[in-house]
Structure formats: structure tokens, C-alpha cells
Amino acid sequence: MPARRETSVRVTVIGGGIAGSSLAYFLARGGAQVTLVDAGEHTASHVPAALLNPVRGQSGQVDAQALAGLTATWALLDELSAAGFVVPHGREGVLRPLPDEKTRRKFERHLPAELPHEWRDPADCLPADRPLAPGWHAALWLPTGGWVDGRAFCTALQQASGAEMVRGRAVQRGDEWLLQNGEDLSPLNRHPSTIIHCGGSIGSTWAGETRTHRMGTMLLLDRAPTASPLSFGAYLSPTAEGGALGGTFEAPHPAWQEPALPFASLHWLLGKGTALTSLRGLQVTGRWTGSRLSGLRAGQDEAGHWHLSGLSSKGFLLGPLLARELAEQVLNGQKESKQGDASASHPR
């Protein structure tokens, strides 16, 4: 793991999902004294199988930072593995079957030349014991894609950062951040520090923000349906303990909602999974539900508050990259501020 620099910068990161955990890691590696505040409730980043898929949706959109983000996430996993942290993940690629020629043309228009990919015959894509379901027109193979266990990834980043962990809800009252434990409220930071809000759906609600939330549910399976993830409409993926079929996405909502079991959506999800490949012989062992927060905020707002939130479904694709960039901004800004203070204290 790269050596850390030493600084006197203090930073409080709110939220222990992939954004906050990555930010804590990069800030600490840059020498900051980091406090990570996390309630440990309804953490969407603890998804059992987060896809690292640069080609998004049913039109094949590729984010401008997708390739850099994918490289940054794999590099971060390599650093953690080299340091002895165990984060279940797979780099066997991602297969995206497409239903017709029109969809293939959409994907082709969006594919950057530098993204490794290969077009394959759907009949030859998967092992004979569980082939791709019939009816697909083409299949896009993305060899640099994969999946990662979200909870293990976040936990490893937090431990590797050495950040002081504080359990509790961070709530905002005007410009003041308070730590809530039960009925008790206390000032969040006992020492002057930069505060960066990385809360997800529930964290943004506690902060009093008006954002867009979208609940999703994943079915957990007793074993992996295929060696590598399949994705179109829904996705099938290996997990650390079996497999997963995800995910339903309920209608966007202006406020966070308590997780519920969406029976109608689960029926839809099973149909989407069957359209990808046979589910025969697989057993559903449980479910996982989380809420995504949309509307990316990365950097300082007009009031001077720092944010890294609203990554939606791109948390594991872009989160580490954006966290690294934001950590550099904060550390460089603090360094320049201290140099300015020193110059003012010692005029020529």
C-alpha cells in the first residue's frame, strides 16, 4: 500500500458507503486525520454484488469517466488485496445480451474505441450447462468488467484508512452538524475540521436535503447462476456466498422510504432473470433491499459545503475515482490555506 504523507489537516467524513469509505481512505493516505461518521443503517453500498459495468442501461450509455473509474476501482482493490484485506470480487468480465439490431446499433454508437469489447454469437456465450436464453440477437462481451462485494469493499477501505469511527446519525441544523444518538444531540466535531457529506438516501434525509430516491431489491441465490455477470434489464451475478438476481427499481420518490417487499416487482424480476438464462435448480435464499440517491454532488457548493453523494447506480464505477479527486482538492486547499495564514502571520 502506498506510503502516507503527514499533515495537520482534520477532516470529518459523513457516510460510510463507497463514497465516504473511499474518501476516508484517500484522505488518510494523503496524511489527513480522518473521522468517519456512520450510523450503519440502510447502507445501499452494502450490496452483495455491485456490477463494475462501464456500459450502462438498455441504450449502452458510457459515462465520460467510466474507463478512468473502472481503472481506479480495480487499482484500489489491488491495493487492498496487497495489504492483506479480503474483498470478494470477480474480474471475469460482464456479458450484455441485446434483443435486436436496433439496440446493437445504439450500443455501437456509444462504445468508445479504447474500451475493450467483443461482439459474440449469443449461442456460444456461456457454458452448455446453463446457456444464454434463446431469442437474443447479439451479445457484447466486456472483459474488463466484473463485480464486487460492496460491504466487504467498504469495510476494507475503512479499516485501511485507520479513520476514527463514530457511530451515530449526522443531522444538520442550519450550518451546524450534530451527532444524534437516541434522543441525545451533540456537536459533531469537537475539533475544527473540514466536513464532507457523503450520505446516501437515508443520510441525505437526515441532512434535510431534497433529493431523488429510488428503492431497489435483489434476490439472493444459493449458488452463482453463471461464472460472470449477465446484464440487460436485470442482472445475474456471482456473490461471495452464491449468486444474485438484481434488481427491481421502484418509481423515483422525493423522500427516503422504509424498505418494503415489492411482490409485483419481484415477479417482474424473476421474469427478467429467466429471459437471461435458465434459473432451473436455483434456490432463492433471501433478499437485499437498498435505496439509491440520484443527483451527483461532488465538490463544494455555493455555500462552501463539501459533498460527494448522489452517485446512484454508478457508485462502485465512479465512487473511488471521484473520492480520490476530491481528497486531492481538500488536501491541496487546506495546504494553501495554511500557507496563506503563515504568510499573513509573518509579513515582510
C-alpha positions as CSV (number, residue, x, y, z in Angstrom):
1,M,0.0,0.0,0.0
2,P,1.4,3.5,-0.9
3,A,3.1,5.4,1.9
4,R,1.1,8.1,3.7
5,R,2.1,11.7,3.9
6,E,1.8,13.5,7.2
7,T,-0.3,16.7,7.5
8,S,-2.2,18.5,10.2
9,V,-5.4,18.5,8.2
10,R,-8.5,17.3,10.1
11,V,-11.5,16.0,8.0
12,T,-14.8,14.6,9.1
13,V,-16.5,12.4,6.5
14,I,-20.2,11.7,7.0
15,G,-21.4,8.4,5.5
16,G,-19.7,5.0,5.3
17,G,-20.8,3.9,1.9
18,I,-18.5,3.5,-1.1
19,A,-18.1,7.3,-1.5
20,G,-17.4,8.1,2.2
21,S,-15.2,5.0,2.7
22,S,-13.1,5.7,-0.4
23,L,-12.8,9.3,0.6
24,A,-11.6,8.4,4.1
25,Y,-9.0,6.1,2.6
26,F,-7.6,8.7,0.2
27,L,-7.6,11.5,2.7
28,A,-5.8,9.3,5.3
29,R,-3.3,8.2,2.7
30,G,-2.7,11.9,2.0
31,G,-1.9,12.4,5.7
32,A,-5.2,13.8,7.0
33,Q,-6.6,13.0,10.4
34,V,-9.9,11.5,9.4
35,T,-13.1,10.9,11.4
36,L,-15.7,8.8,9.7
37,V,-19.3,9.2,11.0
38,D,-21.7,6.4,10.0
39,A,-25.0,5.3,11.5
40,G,-24.7,1.8,9.9
41,E,-28.4,2.0,8.8
42,H,-29.8,1.2,5.4
43,T,-26.4,1.3,3.6
44,A,-27.1,0.9,-0.1
45,S,-23.4,0.3,-0.7
46,H,-23.6,-3.0,1.2
47,V,-25.0,-4.6,-1.9
48,P,-23.8,-8.3,-2.2
49,A,-22.9,-7.9,-5.9
50,A,-22.2,-4.4,-7.3
51,L,-21.5,-4.6,-11.0
52,L,-18.5,-2.9,-12.4
53,N,-20.1,-2.4,-15.8
54,P,-19.0,0.6,-17.9
55,V,-21.8,0.3,-20.5
56,R,-25.0,1.3,-18.8
57,G,-28.7,0.8,-19.2
58,Q,-30.6,-0.5,-22.2
59,S,-29.1,2.0,-24.6
60,G,-25.5,1.3,-23.9
61,Q,-24.5,4.7,-22.5
62,V,-20.9,5.1,-21.4
63,D,-20.1,7.8,-18.8
64,A,-17.3,10.1,-19.8
65,Q,-15.3,9.0,-16.7
66,A,-16.3,5.3,-16.9
67,L,-13.0,4.0,-18.2
68,A,-10.9,6.0,-15.7
69,G,-13.4,5.0,-13.0
70,L,-13.1,1.3,-13.8
71,T,-9.3,1.5,-13.7
72,A,-9.4,3.4,-10.4
73,T,-11.7,0.8,-8.7
74,W,-9.7,-2.2,-9.8
75,A,-6.5,-0.4,-8.7
76,L,-8.0,0.2,-5.3
77,L,-9.0,-3.4,-5.0
78,D,-5.4,-4.4,-5.9
79,E,-4.0,-2.1,-3.2
80,L,-6.3,-3.6,-0.6
81,S,-5.6,-7.2,-1.6
82,A,-1.8,-6.5,-1.5
83,A,-2.3,-5.1,2.1
84,G,-4.0,-8.4,3.2
85,F,-7.6,-7.3,3.0
86,V,-10.1,-9.9,1.6
87,V,-12.7,-8.3,-0.7
88,P,-14.7,-10.9,-2.7
89,H,-14.9,-9.9,-6.3
90,G,-14.7,-11.2,-9.8
91,R,-12.9,-10.0,-12.9
92,E,-14.4,-12.5,-15.4
93,G,-16.0,-9.7,-17.4
94,V,-19.6,-8.8,-18.0
95,L,-21.8,-10.1,-20.8
96,R,-24.6,-7.9,-22.2
97,P,-27.0,-9.7,-24.4
98,L,-29.0,-7.4,-26.8
99,P,-32.5,-8.1,-28.1
100,D,-32.3,-6.7,-31.7
101,E,-30.2,-5.0,-34.3
102,K,-31.6,-1.5,-33.4
103,T,-30.3,-1.9,-29.8
104,R,-27.0,-3.2,-31.1
105,R,-26.6,-0.1,-33.2
106,K,-27.3,2.1,-30.2
107,F,-24.6,0.3,-28.2
108,E,-22.1,0.6,-31.1
109,R,-22.6,4.4,-31.3
110,H,-21.8,4.8,-27.7
111,L,-18.8,2.5,-27.4
112,P,-15.5,4.3,-27.1
113,A,-12.8,2.8,-29.2
114,E,-10.5,2.5,-26.2
115,L,-13.0,0.3,-24.3
116,P,-12.0,-3.4,-24.6
117,H,-15.0,-5.2,-26.0
118,E,-16.0,-8.1,-28.3
119,W,-19.2,-9.0,-30.1
120,R,-20.2,-12.6,-29.7
121,D,-22.8,-15.0,-31.0
122,P,-25.3,-15.5,-28.2
123,A,-25.4,-19.2,-28.8
124,D,-21.7,-19.5,-27.9
125,C,-21.5,-17.2,-24.8
126,L,-22.0,-19.4,-21.8
127,P,-21.2,-23.0,-20.8
128,A,-23.5,-25.6,-22.2
129,D,-25.0,-26.5,-18.8
130,R,-26.6,-23.0,-18.5
131,P,-26.6,-21.3,-21.9
132,L,-27.9,-17.9,-22.6
133,A,-31.7,-18.0,-23.0
134,P,-32.9,-18.1,-26.6
135,G,-34.1,-15.1,-28.5
136,W,-31.1,-12.7,-28.1
137,H,-29.8,-11.0,-31.2
138,A,-26.3,-10.3,-30.2
139,A,-24.0,-10.2,-27.1
140,L,-21.5,-7.7,-26.1
141,W,-18.6,-9.0,-24.0
142,L,-16.8,-6.5,-21.7
143,P,-13.7,-8.3,-20.4
144,T,-12.6,-5.5,-18.0
145,G,-15.9,-5.6,-16.2
146,G,-16.9,-7.6,-13.1
147,W,-18.5,-7.5,-9.7
148,V,-17.5,-6.7,-6.1
149,D,-19.0,-7.4,-2.6
150,G,-20.0,-3.9,-1.5
151,R,-20.0,-4.4,2.2
152,A,-16.5,-6.1,2.2
153,F,-15.1,-3.3,0.0
154,C,-16.4,-0.5,2.3
155,T,-15.2,-2.3,5.4
156,A,-11.7,-2.9,4.0
157,L,-11.4,0.8,3.0
158,Q,-12.5,2.0,6.4
159,Q,-10.0,-0.3,8.2
160,A,-7.2,0.5,5.8
161,S,-7.8,4.2,6.3
162,G,-7.3,4.0,10.1
163,A,-10.0,6.6,10.4
164,E,-11.6,7.2,13.8
165,M,-15.1,5.6,13.5
166,V,-18.0,7.4,15.1
167,R,-21.4,5.6,15.2
168,G,-24.5,7.8,15.0
169,R,-26.7,9.9,12.8
170,A,-25.3,13.2,11.4
171,V,-28.1,15.7,11.3
172,Q,-27.9,19.3,10.0
173,R,-29.4,22.3,11.7
174,G,-28.7,25.3,9.6
175,D,-24.9,25.4,9.1
176,E,-24.3,23.3,12.2
177,W,-23.8,19.5,12.1
178,L,-25.0,17.5,15.1
179,L,-24.5,13.9,16.1
180,Q,-27.6,12.1,17.2
181,N,-27.5,9.0,19.4
182,G,-31.0,8.1,20.6
183,E,-32.6,11.3,21.9
184,D,-29.2,13.0,22.5
185,L,-27.8,15.6,20.2
186,S,-24.2,16.9,20.4
187,P,-21.9,18.9,18.2
188,L,-20.4,16.6,15.5
189,N,-16.8,17.9,15.5
190,R,-15.1,18.6,18.8
191,H,-12.1,20.0,16.9
192,P,-12.2,22.3,13.9
193,S,-12.3,20.2,10.7
194,T,-13.5,20.2,7.2
195,I,-16.8,18.3,7.0
196,I,-17.7,16.4,3.8
197,H,-21.1,14.9,3.4
198,C,-21.2,11.6,1.7
199,G,-24.5,10.3,2.9
200,G,-26.8,8.2,0.8
201,S,-30.6,8.2,0.7
202,I,-31.0,8.0,4.5
203,G,-28.1,10.3,5.2
204,S,-29.4,13.0,2.8
205,T,-32.8,12.8,4.6
206,W,-31.2,13.3,8.0
207,A,-29.3,16.3,6.5
208,G,-32.6,17.8,5.5
209,E,-31.9,17.7,1.7
210,T,-34.5,17.4,-1.0
211,R,-33.2,14.7,-3.4
212,T,-34.4,11.9,-5.6
213,H,-34.6,8.4,-4.1
214,R,-35.2,5.0,-5.8
215,M,-35.6,1.8,-4.0
216,G,-34.3,-1.5,-5.4
217,T,-34.4,-5.1,-4.4
218,M,-32.1,-8.1,-5.2
219,L,-32.9,-11.8,-4.7
220,L,-30.1,-13.8,-3.2
221,L,-29.5,-17.3,-4.7
222,D,-27.9,-20.4,-3.3
223,R,-25.2,-20.5,-6.0
224,A,-23.9,-18.5,-8.9
225,P,-26.1,-18.9,-12.0
226,T,-23.1,-18.1,-14.3
227,A,-19.4,-17.6,-13.9
228,S,-19.6,-14.0,-14.9
229,P,-22.4,-11.4,-14.7
230,L,-25.2,-11.1,-17.3
231,S,-26.9,-7.8,-17.7
232,F,-29.8,-6.5,-19.7
233,G,-32.9,-5.1,-17.9
234,A,-31.9,-7.0,-14.8
235,Y,-28.6,-8.8,-13.9
236,L,-27.4,-12.1,-12.6
237,S,-24.1,-12.2,-10.8
238,P,-21.9,-14.4,-8.6
239,T,-21.6,-13.3,-5.0
240,A,-19.3,-14.2,-2.1
241,E,-21.8,-16.8,-0.9
242,G,-23.7,-17.8,-4.0
243,G,-25.5,-15.7,-6.6
244,A,-27.8,-12.7,-7.0
245,L,-30.6,-11.6,-9.3
246,G,-31.0,-7.8,-9.3
247,G,-32.6,-5.6,-9.3
248,T,-36.0,-4.1,-9.2
249,F,-36.2,-0.3,-9.3
250,E,-39.3,1.3,-7.9
251,A,-40.6,4.7,-9.1
252,P,-38.4,7.6,-8.0
253,H,-39.6,9.3,-4.8
254,P,-38.7,12.7,-3.3
255,A,-38.1,11.2,0.1
256,W,-36.5,8.2,1.6
257,Q,-38.9,5.3,2.4
258,E,-38.7,2.4,4.7
259,P,-37.7,-0.8,2.8
260,A,-40.7,-3.0,1.8
261,L,-41.1,-6.2,-0.1
262,P,-42.4,-5.3,-3.6
263,F,-44.2,-8.5,-4.6
264,A,-45.2,-7.3,-8.1
265,S,-41.7,-6.1,-8.8
266,L,-40.2,-9.4,-7.7
267,H,-42.4,-11.2,-10.2
268,W,-41.1,-8.9,-12.9
269,L,-37.5,-9.5,-11.7
270,L,-37.9,-13.3,-12.0
271,G,-39.2,-12.9,-15.5
272,K,-36.2,-10.7,-16.4
273,G,-33.8,-13.3,-14.9
274,T,-35.4,-16.1,-16.8
275,A,-35.0,-14.1,-20.0
276,L,-31.3,-14.0,-19.5
277,T,-30.7,-17.7,-18.7
278,S,-32.4,-20.7,-17.1
279,L,-33.0,-20.4,-13.4
280,R,-33.9,-24.1,-13.0
281,G,-32.4,-25.7,-9.9
282,L,-31.5,-22.4,-8.3
283,Q,-33.0,-21.6,-4.9
284,V,-33.8,-18.1,-3.5
285,T,-32.2,-17.8,-0.1
286,G,-33.1,-14.3,0.8
287,R,-33.3,-10.7,-0.5
288,W,-31.4,-7.5,-0.1
289,T,-33.1,-4.0,-0.4
290,G,-31.4,-0.6,-0.7
291,S,-32.3,2.9,-1.8
292,R,-30.2,4.8,-4.4
293,L,-29.7,8.5,-4.2
294,S,-29.6,10.4,-7.6
295,G,-28.3,13.8,-8.5
296,L,-24.5,13.8,-8.3
297,R,-22.9,16.3,-5.9
298,A,-19.1,16.3,-6.0
299,G,-17.1,19.2,-4.6
300,Q,-18.0,22.5,-2.8
301,D,-21.4,24.1,-3.2
302,E,-22.1,27.8,-3.3
303,A,-22.3,27.9,0.5
304,G,-18.8,26.3,0.8
305,H,-20.1,22.9,2.0
306,W,-18.3,19.8,0.7
307,H,-20.2,16.9,-0.8
308,L,-19.7,13.5,-2.6
309,S,-23.1,11.9,-3.0
310,G,-25.8,11.0,-5.4
311,L,-23.8,8.5,-7.5
312,S,-26.9,6.4,-8.0
313,S,-26.1,3.1,-9.8
314,K,-22.5,4.3,-10.6
315,G,-21.2,4.2,-7.0
316,F,-18.6,1.5,-7.5
317,L,-17.8,2.5,-11.0
318,L,-17.1,6.2,-10.2
319,G,-17.0,6.5,-6.4
320,P,-13.3,5.7,-5.9
321,L,-12.2,7.9,-8.8
322,L,-14.3,10.9,-7.6
323,A,-13.2,10.3,-4.0
324,R,-9.5,10.4,-5.0
325,E,-10.0,13.6,-6.9
326,L,-12.0,15.2,-4.1
327,A,-9.4,14.2,-1.5
328,E,-6.7,15.9,-3.5
329,Q,-8.8,19.1,-3.7
330,V,-9.4,19.2,0.0
331,L,-5.8,18.4,0.9
332,N,-4.4,21.0,-1.5
333,G,-6.9,23.6,-0.4
334,Q,-6.0,23.1,3.2
335,K,-2.4,23.3,2.4
336,E,-2.8,26.6,0.5
337,S,-5.0,27.9,3.3
338,K,-2.3,27.2,5.9
339,Q,0.4,28.7,3.7
340,G,-1.7,31.8,3.4
341,D,-2.2,32.0,7.1
342,A,1.5,31.6,7.7
343,S,2.3,34.4,5.2
344,A,-0.2,36.7,6.9
345,S,1.4,36.0,10.3
346,H,4.9,36.8,9.1
347,P,4.7,39.9,6.8
348,R,7.8,41.1,5.2
